[in-house]
Amino acid sequence: MNPDPNQPRTANRYETGDLPAIEEHELPPGRHQFHKERLMNRIHDDYLAAAASPARRNPFLRKAILLPAAAVLAGALAVGVLALTPGGVQAPDDRASGPVLTTGIGTVDAHGAPRLLDRISLAAAGTDAPGGRAGQYLYIESRIAATDVRTVNGESSLVSRPLHTRQSWKSPDGLKGWLIEPGNTGPEGITLEGPDENGDVPKPHLGAPSHDYLAALPTDPDALLRKIYKETEGQGDNKDQQAFTTIGDLLVESWPSPRLTAALYRTAAKIPGVVTVDSATDAVGRKGVAVARLDAASGQRTEWIFDSKTLTFLGERTVQVEGTSDDGLIEPGTVVYTHAVMVRAFVDGVKVTP
């Protein structure tokens, strides 16, 4: 793994959906997955991180699909649960063993976001609408990496979770699906079908939407922003940052229609504090420009990355740009989380790829 996203190695890759064919830049990670993927190993990670630093959250939990209770148990059994001892000691985690991901911090234009987002929304509105036949599944393939704090025997250190491929299949109504992701599932993956931890049939919402749910969202930016503020009230430390995070999750973990995608960008332009960044690199080394917002509480900036010429959405990343994390380990220039969207397409069944 290459610890510097700005110095990638290249390899060929085919891409489907609304993204063009690209060359992948192999690097030695999901807004998301939608907030609450409750695989036991990630729950343990977040618990430990919160105990050490309540203000710091595990980025893997922010980028998560809401898994049914059966899938949580299956996933925990498939990958093994991190051990918790009475003294709060975390067992070694071999998945977090690489060098820290770092990057240059781009130049911010505090007034450029409305203009750039207007151009991006026009480009998005002109793309082909995703279409699937009855019985098909929405397939999304991503490449993800992250920097994390690992604690062993009371000693904390900063390591990276290696770049890996995440594959998800979801039925348009959101009731069926499958997930394959190293570190979260076994090689064959786990089902996303079944009741939630309360025994109820999951209902789609902004934090875990289905394709059908997205089709019913308003496309007027003012109405959409009001809905986002209302449904995310009380989440996060800041309503504007939470709104920006929610839109970013929809961009990386679903496939909104061109009309809704354009509306999401116009909505983001109305959120205070949204800026542009002149240079950003996604998880596989594709360079572009970014629309971003700084979380003042953490000093971390979340960036949506777009191709400089086509304005195609490439992915997102979170970078420490001010101060350090509460534990003092994450310094400016550290890539806390990076996610590249590689493939989006409708396929005929789970485990089927384009």
N, C-alpha and C positions, 0 to 999 in steps of 0.2 A: 504494500500500500504506500502510495506517495503521500506524505503528510502535508504537502503544499498543493492545494487545488490550483494554484497558478502555474505549476510546472508539471503538467500531466504527461502520461504516455498515451499513445493513440492505438485504437483498434477499431475495426469495422463493426458496424452494427446496423440492423434493419429496424425501422420504426414504423408503426402503424397509427391509425387514428388521425387526429387533426394536426399531428406534428410531422414535419418532413423527414426524409431519410437523413441521418447524421453520421458523423464519425464519432464514436465514443472515445473519450479520453480516460483510460484506465487509471484510477487512483487506488492507491493501496487501500446521522444519519440524519414520523414520519411523522395539522394542523390540524388530526389531524386525521386514515385511519382516524378516527374522530374522537379525540379527547379522552376516551375512557376504556381503552383496551385493557381488560382486566386479567391479563395473563399473570399468574402468581409471581413469576420471577420479577416482572416489572413493578408489581405492587410492593414487593420486598425492597427493591431498589429505591423506590420513591419514599417509602417509609423511613429507610435509613438516611436518605438525603435530607428529608424533612427534619428528622431528629437532630441531625448535625447542623442544619441551616434552614429554618422554617421558610425563609424567603426564596430559597432555591427549589425549583421543581424539575422533575425528570422530564426531558423533552420527549422521551418515548411515550409518556402517557398523554402528552398533548397531541400526538400524532397517531391516534389509535382508532380502530373500529370498535364499536361497542359490541363485545362478544357475548353470545348467550352463555348461560351458566355452564351448560355441558361442555362448550368449547373451552371455557376457562380451565375446567378440570382436565380435559383432554390435553390441552396445551401444556399445563403444568406437569402432567405425567410424561408428556413426550420429551420435554426439554430439561426437566428436573427443576426443582425449586431451590432458590438460593437459601442457604441456611441462616437462621437467626439464632443466636445464642442468648442466654439471659443477660450477658454483658453487652449485647448490641453489636457483636462482631459479625461482619459479613464474610462469608466464605469466598475464596478466590474465584473470580469470574474470568475464564479464559477468553470470553468474547471481547472483553475490553482490555486489549493488550498492546495496541499499536501506539506509535508516536502521536503527539497532539497535533490536531489539524489547525493550521494557521493560514492567514491570508492578509493581504494589504487592505487597508480601510479606504474605500473610495471617497471621493469628494461629494459633499451633499449640496444640493440646491434646494433651499427651503421653499422656493416659490415655483418650482418647475413641475410639481406633481399634476396639477389640473390639466396643463397643456399636454404632458406626456400621456396621461390616462385617457384624455380625449382621443388622441391618436391610436392608442391601444384598443379602446372600445370600438372605434371605427374598423380597425383591422379584424377584431374578433367577430363583429357583426357580419363581416363578409365571408366567413368560413362556412363550410358545409355543416349542416345540422347532423348530429349523431343520430343514427337510425338503427333500430334493431327489430327483428321479427319476434313474434310471440314465442315464448319459451327460451329465448336467448339470455345471456348473461353479459353484464358490463365487465370487461376485463381491463384492469389497470396494472401496469408494470412500472415499478419505480426503482431507483437506486438511491440508497440511503446510507449516511454515515453520521457519526456524532462524536463529540468529546464529552467525557463523563468523569466524574470523581469516583474512584474505586477505593474502598476502605477495607483493609485487611489487618486484623489484630489491632484495631484502633488507629492505624496509620493510614492517612489518606494521600492519594496521589492522583494526578491527572493523566488519563489515558484516552485513547480513541477506540470507538467501536468500529470495526472495519467496514468499508464500503461493501454493501451486499444488495442483492436483488429481492424485492418484495413483490409478490403477485397476489392480487385479490380478484375474486369473481363475485358479483352480486346480481341477484335478480332485480329487475326494475322496481318491484314492489318492496324490495329490501328484506324479504322474509327468508330467502335462501342465499347461500354463498359459501365460499371457501377461501382460506388464507394459507399461503405458504411464505414463510419468512424465517430465515436462519436466526436462531437465538430466541425466537418467539414460538416456533412450531417445530415439529419433527419434519423430516424430509418430505413426507407425504402431505403435510399440512393438517389443518383442522377445519371442521364445519363451522359455518357462521349461522346455522339454522337452529332454532329452538327458542324456548322461553328465556327471559332474562333472569337475573338472580332472585327476583321476586316471584317468579313463576308466570309472569305476564308475557303476552306477545309484544315484542318491541314495537313502539310506534315511532315512525320517522320524525325527526325534528332537525333543527339547524345544526346541532352538534353531531348528528348521525343521520344524514338525509338519505333517502332512496332516490333513484332516478325519477320515479313518478312524483315524489314530493317536490323535487326541484321544479318540475314542470308547472306546478301550481303556485310558485312564488311570484310576487308582484315584480314587474320589470320597470316600474317607475322608481327612480333612484331615491326620492324622498320617502316613498312608502316602504321601500325595501330597507332603508336605513332605520326607519321607525320600528319595523318588525325585528330587525337584528338587535337594536338596543333593548327592546321589550323582552325578547326571548333570552337574552344573555344577561339580563339584569342580575347583579350580585355575583357574577362570575369574574374572576381576575381582580386585579387591584385597581384597574382603570377602565371605564366603560368604552373609551375610544380605542384603547389598545386591544380590548377584548373584541370589539367590532372588527378591527383590522385582522386579528387572528382568525376570527370566524370566517371572514371572506377568503382568507388565504387557505384555510382548510378545505373550503369548497373547491378552490382552484386545483389543489393537488390531489384530492381524494375523491373526486367525482368528475362528471363530464356534463356540465351544464350546456344548455342550448346556446347557440350564438347570441340570441337575443338576451338571455339571462346573463351570459358571460359579459356582454357589453354593459349591461345594467350594473353588474357587480363592480366593474371598473369605475363607472360613473359615480356609484355609491361611495367607493373608497375615496374618490376625490373630495367628497364632502366631509370626511373625517378629519378633525383638527390634528395637526402634527405630521401629516403624511408628506414625505419629501421624495426627491429623486436622488439616486446615487449614480455617478458617471461610469462606474466599473464594478462588475460583480461576476463571480464564476460559480457555476452550479456544481453539483456533486460529481459529474463526469467530465468536468473541465470545459464546458461550453461557456464562452464569455458573452457578456451582454451588459445592458443597463438595468437598473433596478428602481422599483418603487418601494419605499421603506417607511418604517416608523420605529422610533426609539422608545423603548420601555424605560422611562426615567428611573423606576424603582430598581431595576437590575443593571442598567447600563448596557443592555443588549438590544441590538437593532435587528428586526426581522425584515428581510429583503425578498421581494418577489422579482425574479430575474426574467428578463425578456431578451430575445434576440434583437440586436441593435438594428438590423435591416428589416426583418419581417415583422417584428414586434410579437412573434410567437411566444407564448408563455413556456418557459423552460423548467422552472422549479422555484424553490425558495431556500433560504438559509437564514440562520440566526448567528450573528457575530457579536462578540463582546467588543464594544467600541469605547465605553467610558468606565473608568474605575476598574475594580475587580469584583469577583463574586464574594459573597460573605465569608467563604472559607479562605479567600485570598489566593486560590489556586488558578482561577480562570482570569487571565489578563487580557488587555486589549489586543485585538488581532486574532483571538482564538475563535475558531469556527465551532460553535456549540452544537449546531445541527445543520445538516444540508440534505436536500431532497430533490432529486431530478426526476421529472415525469418522462418516461421513455415510450410507453405504448398505451394507447386507449382505443378500445375497439369492442364491438359486440361479437360474441362467440357463441357456439351452439351448446356449450355445457361447461361445468367446472373442470378444471385441469386442462381445458382446451385452450391453445394459444393461437393467435392469428397466423 
